[in-house]
Amino acid sequence: MKQFSYFILLSVLCGLQSCLPKVTPDPTTPTSIEDLRVSGSFDYRSTRDIQLNVKSTSALIAGEKLRINVYDNFPTIGSLITTGFTTTDGSAKLEFRVPASLETIYVEKVRFTGASTVTKVAVASYVSADFKQTTPSVSLRTQAGSGMNCSDNCKTTVTNSTKTIEVNAGEVVCVTGTTNANISVKGGIVSVAGTYNGSITMNGGTLKFCATSTDLSISVNNDQCQVYFLESANVKLTSLSGNAKSAKFYNYSEALTLLGNASLGGYFENNGSLVAEQNLNLNSNCQLVNNGQLRVKGTLNNSNSVINNNYILVDGKYQSNGSAVNFNYCRLEVVDEFTVNKNFKNFGFIKVRNQTRIDGGSNLIQYDGALLSTKNMVLNGEIQGEAGAKSIVKVEGQSEINGGASLIGYLSYCDVNGIEKNNSKIPASFFGCTGTYLPVSSCNPEGFGEAPKPPIKDRDGDTIADELDDYPDDKDRATNTFYPSSNTYNSYAFEDLWPAAGDYDFNDLVVDFRVTKVLNASNKVVDMKYKVVIRAIGASYLNGFGIQLDDVFSSEVAKVSGLKLSKGTINLTSANLEAGHSKAVFIVYDDPTPLINRTTGSFFNTIKANPLGTSTPLEVVLNFKTPLEPSKVTQNKINPFIFINGDRKREVHLSDFAPTAQADASLLGTLKDTSKPSEGRYYKSTNNLPWALEVSNSFAYPVEKESIMGVYLNFASWALSGGTSHTDWYTTNPGNRVNEKIY
């Protein structure tokens, strides 16, 4: 993840040690997975299914369809989950699956002109995104949540303390009530809620801050420290000091204020709202990543690195000094003066209310339709246009272009009043205010030029504008939708001793997967691509891996390609599906051996002492005879399974997913399995434990013989709650896992 440190004033902390009361563990909490008793109705899903209904203003041009993109975070930093198109009345229905811990999605509407609007929607089973409103329904700074709180996993609770609180390695301390005391953190985790005023010294460990504080001082003295300002925090930070240069700080609060002149060092990630009341100086070792809203009421001096993925507002001057690097991917506004003294890369929108100054020897690079809009310009250095669409420099006041200045690349310089002073040798072809259009978007509220005139370009005649069509020369295909997203994987993790109990390390087979569905202009599914990467084999068995599409008949599939079948034991139809099924079943591979490179022994990437093995990714492609309704291939109707050690009749599926027609049904309900097909119950033990899991991430699985419950500390709480609490149990959030027991 990220790292950060921040220096203002050095605070000297002193205090008294105090004994902390210990909390006796709840005797009802199971200590081993064998003692875990889970509700029979729980399906072990760490995901939820969404139906999104989109409403938009009627298209401005007859027959125009709009593209809808759905992201898991603001589009500049989020992953694309799904796409689709509206009908000509501006409506659409999209169905997809997201992690259960995801609280919000970001829905983007895009016109053929490139103009786009983003709205944030709270996640629920049925949600709507309404673009008919006249005012924006999402502010740039609104981001996805942290998924954390200050009340989980408390081993010790301190309430209304006035004495120094000490936190040591292995402890989880929750501080609540009204606290007027210093905190000394040497290790472990401390969570602070309620009202807090005092000083916190960190020589190790993790701080989660959820409290209200008008006088908070933090000293960080260990590079391994982590500090989180969570959503409920309301903080005025008087001092954040110390000698740690790479401690990790994350802000998710909408009310974090830096008082006085602040200096940052190390790595600082802002995911909420951060205000610097005066100047903000980024020291030579500082890396600032802004994913939310940052306001600096004085001057922002950057001496190392700024990455802006969202919105920065500087009331004073923005100065980029020396060898500093700057990346603006969204929106930067400067009220006074914007100075580039080395280099600056702009992929989005920069608005300067007063003067922009590009010093000699400095370089402003504009990428793919970026816009710099300024009142006045003093140009002594270079402005360069790179990649994609033409970028624009727009000047509304005075231009002073001096002898050493240059413009290069795909770029136009537009002075709306004409250039007042130009002593350069820049060719006249770079100057002009016509012929280029940059659409308004959530990052660029100003735009530039006039939108293209109709008719809409549509080379393949599928009713989708070429600018929105991922397949502009293929009338049968228009876009792609993804699960879990365009650039991430989920994992399936299996135990392979079914119907006997396993050791519940869930590493007998771990496969990463991504599903890509190719849609036509009517949002129907033309093709499905299934990419698989074998991550681990913690077993001596050679288990095959397959998929059943529970709502697709085998007769609906035209062709399957990309299978890896080496044993000669799988009977295939002419379409390369497995024969003997009315439903569509395909065997991805019958033996993992040809796809992996084991370094030693029969196990693969489950024993830390062994060298890391490699595997070859596999992508299976299904072409359908006629386009399918998306509801037929939603993720809850995709049924993965293994068959154990080449025995095609001995299958293991996710909980409550039925076996295929090839499975031996007489094994159901034997040994530790309590399947009852008449009740829709499958693959659950007497304690309602599963033999397979889908994890909403690329699973960091346990090492050999370590139970998932002993590795993931909140797995049991998640399962006992029926999936309603600790929905992020598999993530790297503090207190979730024992890293030493993860491969």
N, C-alpha and C positions, 0 to 999 in steps of 0.2 A: 504494500500500500504506500503510504506517504510518510514523510518525515518533516519535523519543524522545530524551531526554537526561537525565542523572542527576548530581546534585551531592552529594558528601559532604564530602571534604577536597580542597583544592587541592594536587596533587602537582607539584613542580618537577622536570622531567626534564632531565638532561644526559647526554651520552654521546659516544662517538667514532664517526666515520663509518667504514664498512668497505666494501671492494669485494666485490661478490657475484659468484660464478662464474656464467657464462652456460651454459645448456644448449643444445647443438646440436640443431636440429629433427630428428626422426626422418625419414630420407630416404625411408621408405616411405609417409609421410603425404602424400596428394595435395594439391597446391596449388590446383587448380581442379576444378570439377565434371566437366569433360571427362575428367580423369584418374582419376575415382572409379570403382573396380571393386567392385561389390557382389555378394554371393551371389545366385544366381538363385532361391533359395528365399525370399528376404526379400520380404514383401508391403507394406512401408512403413506398417504400421499403428502408430499411437501409442496404441492402445487394446487392451483385452483383454476377452473375453467371460466372463461369470460365470453359473454356475448355483448358486443359493442354495436349500438345503433347510432348512426351518424346522420345529422340533419345539417344542411347548409343552404345558404342563399341560392336561389335559382341561378344557373350558369348564365354568364353575360352574353354568351354566343349560343345560338340555337344548336342543340346537339352536343354541347360540350359536357364532358365528364371530368370529374375531379379525382385526383389521386389522394388516397388516405394512407398515411404512414403511421404506425404505432411504435413508440419507443419505450424503453424501461426507465429513461431519464430524459433530461432536456436533450434535444437532438444533437447538439454539439459534442456531448460526452456520452450519450446513451447508446444502447445497442438496438438495432432495428428488429422488432419482433414479427410484425406482419404488415402487409400492404393489401390494398384493394382499390376498387374504383366505385364511385357513386353512379347511380343511374342519372339520366338527364334531369331529373327533378331534384338532384342534390342529396339523395338519401343512399345509405349503404348499411349492410349488416355484416359484421365480421365476427368470426368465432376463433378463439385462440386460448392458449394456456400460459400462465405466468407462475412464478414462485409464490407460495402462500405468504411469504414475508414481504412481498412487494405491496406497498401501500398506494401507489399512484402510477398511472401511465400517462404518457404524453402523446396526444393525437395531433397530427399535422395534416392540414388540408393544403394541397398544392394545385395551382392552376397551370395551364399549358404555358403561360407567360413566365412561369417561375415564381410568381408571387405566392407566398405561403403564410399561413397562420397556425399557431400552436395553441392548444388548450390542454390544461391539466385536468385529469379525471381521477377521482378516488376509485380504487378497485372494489368491485362487487361482482356478483355473478351476472347481473344484468346492468349495464351502464350505458349512458348516452353522452355523446359529444355534440353540443349544439353550437354551430358556427353562425347562427342567425343573429346573435347578439351584436349590437353596434359597438360595444366596447370590448377590448381584449379580455378574455376570461382567464388568462394566466400571465403573471408577471415573470420576467426573466429570472428573477432570483429564486423563485419557488422551486425547490429541488426535492428529490426523493429523500426519505427519512433514513436515520441511522440504523433503525431496527433494534436499538438498545434502550435500556432504562436504568434507573439507579436502585431498583428494588430486588433484582434477581440474585439468587444464590448466596444470600447473606449468611455467613457463618457467625458473625458477631455484629450486633447492632448497638450503636451509641446514640443516645437521645439527649438533646438539650445540654450538651457538654460545655464546660468552661475550663476544662483541663486539657493539656496537650494530648493529642491522640497519636499513637504510634502504630504503624502498619508494617508488618514484616513479611518476608517471603512465605508464600503458601497461604496467607490469610486473605479472607474476603470480608471487608469491613464496610458496613453501611452506616453513614452518619446522617441523622435525621433531626427534625425539630428545629429549634433556634440554637445555633452553635456559634459561640464566641470563643474560639480556641484555635490554636495552631495545630497543624497536622504534619507529622513527619513520616514520610513514606520511604521505606527501605526496600520494599518488594511487595508482592501480592497485588491486590486490587482494593481500592477505596472508592466508594460511591458517596457523593455528597448531595443531599436533597434538603428541602425546607428552606431555611434562611441561614446564610453563612457569612460571617465577616471574620477575616483572619488571614494568616499566612500559611502557605503550604510549601514545604520543602520536599523535593523529590530527589532521592539518591538511588532510585530504582522503582520498578512497579508501574502500575496503571492507575490513573485518576479518571473517574467519570463524574462530571459535574452537572447536576440538574437543578441547583439551588438558585435562589435570588441573592445577589450580593452587590452592595454598593461600595465595598472596600475590600477587594480581593488582591492578594499578592502571591505570586507563585515563583519559586526558585527551582530551576531544573538543572541538576548536576550530573546526570548520567545519560549517555547517548541512547540507552535502551528504554528510556521512559516513554510512556504513551499518555497523552492527555486528551480527553474528549469533552467538549462542551456540547451537551445534548439538547434536544428540542425545547425542553421546559426551562432551560437555564436563562436567567436574566442577569447579566453581569456587567459591572463596571470594573475594569481591570486597571488597577493603579500601578502595578509593576509585574512584569514577567521577566525574570533575570536568570543568571546562572552561567555555567561554563560548558554546558552541553551544546554541541553544534549540529546534532542530527537526531535529537529526540523527536517523537512523532506527536503532532498536535492536529486535531480535527475539530472544526467548528460546525455544528448543526443548528446552533441557536439562531433565532431571529432577532436576538437582542444582546449581542456582544459588542462592548464599547471599549476601545483603548483610550485611556485618558492621558493627556499630556503629549509631548513629542515622543513617538514610538520608534524603536529600531528593531528590526527583525533579523534574525540569523537562523540558519538551518532550513528546515522545510515546514511550511505553513500551508495547510489545506483548508480553504473556506468553502463550506457547503451550505451556509445559511446567510445571515446578514451580519456584516462586520463593519463597524464605523470607527475610524481613527479621528478623534476630535481635533487634532492638530496635524503636524507633519508625520509622514510615515517614511522611514528610511530603511531600505532593504540592503543589508550589508553584503560584503563580498562573498559570503558563504550562504546567502539566503536563496531559497527557491520557494517562490510564492505561486501556488496554484489556486485560482479563483473559479469555483464552480457555482457560486451563488451571487450575492450582491456585495460589493465592496465600495464604501464611500470614504474618501479621504478629504477632510475639510481644509487641509492645508496643502503642502507640496508632497508629491510622491517621488522619491529619489530611488531609482533602481540601479544598483551597482553589481547585480549578478543575474537574476532570472525571474521573469514574470510570465506565467501562462494564464491567459484569461479565456475561460470557456463560457463566460456568461456576461456579467455587466459590472463594469468599473466606472465610477463617477469621481472625478478629481476636481474639487472646487478651485484649487490653486494651479500649480504647475506640475506637469509630468515630465520628469527628466530621466533620460536613459544615458547612463554614463559609462565611459571606458569600454571594457569588454563585455558589458551587460548584454544579455539576450532577452528579447521580448517577442512573445507570440500572442496575437490577438485573434481569437477564433470566433468572437461574437461581437460585443458592443463595448466600446471605450469612449467615454465623453470627458473632455477636458475644458474647464471654464476659462482658464487663463492661457497658459502657454504650453505647447507640446513640443519637446525638444528631443531630437534623435542625435546622439553624440557618438554612436558606433553603428548599431544595426537594429532594425525593427522589422518583424514579419507580420503583415496584416492579411488575415484571411477573411475578415469580416467588415465591420463598420467602425470608423473613428470620426467623431464629431468634435471640432475644436471651435469654441466660441470666440476666441481672440486670435492668437497667432501660432502657426506651426513653423518650426525652425529645424531644417535639416543641415547639420554642420558639415563642413568640408571633411572629406574622407569617410563620411557616414553614408549608410545605405538603408533606404526604406524599400522593402520588397512587398509588392501587392500581388496577392494570389487569387486567380480564378474569380474575377468579378468583385474584388474588394473595393471599398469606397472610403476615401479620405475626404471629408467635407470640412473646410476650414474658412474662417473669415479672412485672415491674411496669411501669406506664405513668404518666408525668406528661405530660398533654396541655394545652398552652397555645395551640397553633396549630390547624391544620386538617388533617383526613384526608378524602380525597376518593376515591370509587369511580367508575371510568370504564369504559365499554365492556364488552360481552360478559357473562360470568358475574359473579355477585355476588362481591365480594372480602370478606375477613374480617380483622378485628383480634381476636386472641385473647389474653386476659390471664389468667394462672394465679395471680397473686399479688394485689398491691394496685393499684387504679386511683385516680388523682388527676386529676380533670377540672375545670379551673379556668374562671373566668368568661369568658375570651376564646376558649375552645375551640369548635370546630365540627366536625360530621360532615356531609358532603354527598354526593349521588350514590348509586350502587348499591353499598351497603356495609352490613355488619353488624358491630357491636362486641360481642364476647362476653367477658364477665368470668365465668369459671366459678364463682367464689365470690360473685358479686354485686358491684356497684360500691360501693366504700367511701366515696368522696367525689366529688360531682358538683355543682358550682356553675354549670354551664353552662345554656343554654336549648335544648340539643339535644333534638329530639322523641324520645319514648320508642320510636317505631317503629324507630329505629336500633339499639336494644339487644336482644340475644337470641342464643341459642346453638343454635337449631333451625331447620330448614327449608332449610339450605344444605349442599351436599356439594361438597368439593374433593378430588379423587382423589389418591392417592399417585402420585408420578412420580419420575423420576431427579433432577429439580431440587427436588421437594418430598417428602421422605421421611416427613413427618408426616401430611399430609392433614388433612381436617376433616369432621366429620359422618358420617352413615351413607349408604352407597351406595343408589341407587334400588332399589326392589324390582321383581321381574319382574311382568308379562311385558315382554319387550323390545318397544319400539315399532318397527314396520316398516310404514310407510304403503303402500309399493308392493308388499309381499309377496314381495320377492326374497331373503329370508333374511338380509339385512344390516341391522343396527340402524340406525335413522335417524341416530344420532349418529356413525356411522362411514361413512355412505353419502354420497358426493359428489353423488348423484342420488336423493334420498330419495323422489321422486315419479315415478321412471321405473324400471319393473321390468326393463328391458333393459340398464340401465347402472348401474354402482356406483362406479367410481373411475377415476382417470387414472394412467397411467405415462408417464415422460418420458425423452427422450434428447436432449442429455446430462443435463439436469436441468430442474426446473420454472422456473428463472429464468436459465439460461445458454444459450449457443449454441456449437456447433462450426462449423468451416468446411470447405468443399471449395475447393481451389485447383487451377486447371487451366492447362496449357499447350495452345495451340490450333494448333500447326503439324504435329501428327501426320499422317502417319508420319515427317515430317522432325523433326530435333532442334530444340528451342526454346532460348531463352536462360536457362531455368530460374530466372526470377524468380518463377514461380508466381503471377502476378497478371493473366494474360490474362482470367481470370474468377475472382473470389473471392465465394462466397456463404456467408452464415451460415445455419444451419438449426437447427430444433428439431422433434423428432418427439414427438407426443402420441398415445398409444393409449388409447382408452376401453374399459375392461373391464367385463364383467358380474360377477355374484356368483360365478361359477365361474372367474374369472380368464381368460376367453376374450375375444378382441378383437372388439369390435362396430364401432368406427370407428377410423380413423387420420387424424390431422391433421398436415400437413407445412407448417411455416412457413418461409419463405425471405426473406432480405434480401440484395439485391445490394450488396456492399461495394466492389468494384473491377472495372474493365474496362481492362486494360492492353493493348488490341489494337484494331485498326480493324475486325476482324470482328464481325458481329452474331450471336453464338452463342446457340442455343437451349439450354434446360436441361430434362432429363426424368429420370424414375425408372422402373426396372423392378423389380417385386417378383418375385424369382427363384423363389419357392416358392408363388406365388398364381396361379391360373388366372384369366383374364379373366372367365370365367363365374361366379366367386365374388364379383365386385364388383357391387353394386346400382347405385351412383351415385358419380360424382366431381363435385365442385363447386369453384369458386374458381380455375379455370385462366385464364391470360391469353394468349389466342391471337388475334393480330391480322393474320397474314399470309394466312390462308385456305388454307394448304398442308398442314395436318394433317387427315387423315381420322379421324373419330371414330365410335365405336360409340354405341348408344343410351344407354350408361352414361357416355359422355364419356371412355372410354379411347381410346388410339390404336388404330385398326383394323389388322388384319393380324397380330395376335400371339395365340398361345395363352396366353402369360403376361400378367399385368396390367402394362401400360405406360401411363403418363400423362405428357404433356408439360406441365410447369409453365408455361413460356412459350416461344414460338417466336422472340421478338425482345425484347431487354431495353429497347429504346428507350422504350416507353410507361411503364416502371416506374422510370426514372431521370431526373434533372434534371442534365444535363451543364452545367458552367459555361463550358467552352471546349473546342474540338477534339473529336476522336473518342475520346480516352482519358478515363477516369472514375476519379478518386481514386488515381492512381499517380504523378503528377508534383507534387512539393511546391510548385512555383512557381505552380501553378494553384489557383484557389479550390476549396474542398471542395464536392462535389456531394451531392445527396440522393437517396434512393430510397424507393419505396413498398413496405412489407412485403406479402407475399402469403401467404395460407394456403389450401392445398388440402385438402379434406376427402373422404376415401373412406368410404363406408358399405358394409359387407359384407352379402351376402344372408343368410348364417347366420354366427354367431360363429365365429371362427377360433381354432385352437390357437395359443398365443403363439409356439410354435416355428416357425410358418410366416412370421412377420414379425419375427424377430429382426434386429438391425442388420446382421449379416453376410449377410443375404439381401435387403437393400435396396441396389439397384444404381444409383447416380446416374451421369449422363453428360451431356455436351454434344454437340450436333451443330453442325458448324463452318460459320459464315457462311450459315446457311439450307440447307446441303446435308444433307438428312436421312439420307443414306447414309454420311456421314463422321462417325463417333462417336468420342469419347474417354471412356474409363472409368478407374476406379481399377485398380491393378495386379491382374491375375489375376481380374478380373471380365469375363465374356463380354459381347460386344455383343448388341444386340437383333436380332430377325429382320429389321428394316428396314435394318440396316447392310450395307455392301458388304464382304463377307468377303474379296474378292480384295485388299483393301488391307492385310490382316493379313500381317505378315512382309515388308513392302516398306520400302525406304529404311532408316531407323534402327530400325524396329520389328522385333522378333524373336518375335512371337506364334507359338505352336504349339498350336492348339486341341486336338490329340490328347493333349497333355500337361497341359492346363488352364492353359497359360501365355498371358497376354494383356497387351498394352500395357506392354511393357518394351523398353528399348533394348538395343543390343549390350553396353553396360556395366551392364545391369540397372537403369537409371534409369527412373522413372515419368514419365507425362505428367499425373498427377493425384494429389493428396494429400488425405486427411482429417486435419485438425489438431484435437486435443482441446482446443479453446479457440476464442474468437473471434480468428482469426489476425491477428497484427500482421505484415502481409506486406511484402516488400521493395518499395522504390521501383523505378521503371522501369529495366530493364537491369542490376539488381544481382542476381547469382546468389544463390540461397538459401544456398549454402555459404559465401559471403563475408559474409553477413549473420548467419546463425546458426552460430556458431563450433563447435558440437558436433553439427551435422547430420551431418557426414561420419563422425564417431566412432559416432554412433547407427546410421547405415546400415551401416557396416562391421562392427559388432557383431551385426547381424541384429536390432536393436531391443532388445538386452539391457542396453546401457549408455546413459547420458545420455537416459533416457526422458523427461526434462523439457526437452529441447533447445529447445522453442518457448516456454518460459516466461520471465519476467523475472528469474529467479534469476541472481546474479552470474556473469559470465563466459560467459553463453549467447549474447549477441547484440550487434551494433553498432547502437546506437539511432539514429545519424545516417543509417543506410541503410534505416530502416523508415519507411513512410509514416505 
